Amino acid sequence: MRKNFSIKWLIEHVNKFNATSADSYQDEREGKSMLLETILHEAGMYKGFSYLSADELEGDAMSVGIREQKEDGSWNFDDTDRTRVAYFIHYLL
């Protein structure tokens, strides 16, 4: 029997987890993100990601994916967590 699942549900689940999980769950964020990226690429739906800033985090989430923008226009990645990201998808018709 073949099972289907909602890619929209999965991206919402991973994005929420990446924004709300405690810092100690970094390995879990990395694993979920790797799985999601693989699925999105295979489905032709991957559209990239953005790093999460402090105002996009909730609950126990303390570390950030990106800090404020510098005066020269570049972004500050000092002392950040590369697993604090949100994914985007292409919607196929």
C-alpha positions as CSV (number, residue, x, y, z in Angstrom):
1,M,0.0,0.0,0.0
2,R,1.4,3.4,-1.0
3,K,1.3,6.2,1.5
4,N,1.3,9.9,0.7
5,F,2.1,12.9,2.9
6,S,1.8,16.6,2.7
7,I,5.0,18.4,1.8
8,K,3.3,21.6,2.9
9,W,2.7,20.0,6.4
10,L,6.4,18.9,6.5
11,I,7.8,22.3,5.7
12,E,5.5,23.9,8.3
13,H,6.6,21.3,10.9
14,V,10.3,21.8,10.2
15,N,10.1,25.6,10.1
16,K,8.2,25.7,13.4
17,F,10.6,23.3,15.0
18,N,13.6,25.3,13.8
19,A,12.1,28.5,15.3
20,T,10.8,27.1,18.6
21,S,13.1,24.2,19.8
22,A,15.6,24.7,22.6
23,D,19.3,25.2,21.7
24,S,20.0,21.6,22.9
25,Y,18.1,20.3,19.9
26,Q,20.6,21.5,17.3
27,D,21.2,17.9,16.0
28,E,17.5,17.3,15.5
29,R,17.1,20.6,13.6
30,E,19.9,19.6,11.4
31,G,18.5,16.2,10.7
32,K,15.0,17.5,10.0
33,S,16.4,20.2,7.7
34,M,18.5,17.8,5.7
35,L,15.5,15.5,5.2
36,L,13.3,18.4,4.1
37,E,15.9,19.7,1.7
38,T,16.3,16.3,0.1
39,I,12.5,15.9,-0.3
40,L,12.1,19.4,-1.7
41,H,14.9,18.9,-4.2
42,E,13.5,15.6,-5.3
43,A,10.1,17.1,-5.8
44,G,11.4,20.1,-7.7
45,M,10.0,22.4,-5.0
46,Y,13.1,23.8,-3.3
47,K,13.3,27.6,-3.3
48,G,15.9,28.3,-0.6
49,F,15.9,29.3,3.0
50,S,16.6,32.3,5.2
51,Y,18.3,32.5,8.5
52,L,16.1,33.3,11.5
53,S,16.7,36.5,13.5
54,A,15.9,36.9,17.2
55,D,12.4,38.4,16.5
56,E,11.4,35.2,14.5
57,L,12.2,32.8,17.3
58,E,9.7,31.6,20.0
59,G,9.6,29.8,23.2
60,D,12.9,28.1,24.4
61,A,14.7,29.1,21.2
62,M,17.6,31.3,22.2
63,S,20.3,31.1,19.6
64,V,19.8,32.9,16.3
65,G,20.6,32.1,12.7
66,I,21.6,35.7,11.8
67,R,22.3,38.9,13.7
68,E,21.6,42.5,12.6
69,Q,22.9,44.0,9.3
70,K,26.2,45.8,9.5
71,E,26.8,49.4,8.4
72,D,28.5,48.1,5.2
73,G,25.3,46.1,4.2
74,S,26.7,42.7,5.1
75,W,25.1,40.5,7.8
76,N,26.6,39.6,11.1
77,F,26.9,35.8,11.6
78,D,29.0,36.1,14.8
79,D,28.0,33.4,17.4
80,T,25.0,32.1,15.4
81,D,23.4,28.7,14.9
82,R,23.3,27.5,11.3
83,T,20.2,25.4,12.0
84,R,18.0,28.3,12.8
85,V,16.5,28.6,9.3
86,A,13.1,28.8,7.6
87,Y,12.5,27.1,4.2
88,F,10.6,28.3,1.1
89,I,9.0,26.2,-1.6
90,H,7.9,26.4,-5.1
91,Y,4.2,25.5,-5.4
92,L,3.6,23.2,-8.4
93,L,0.3,23.4,-10.2
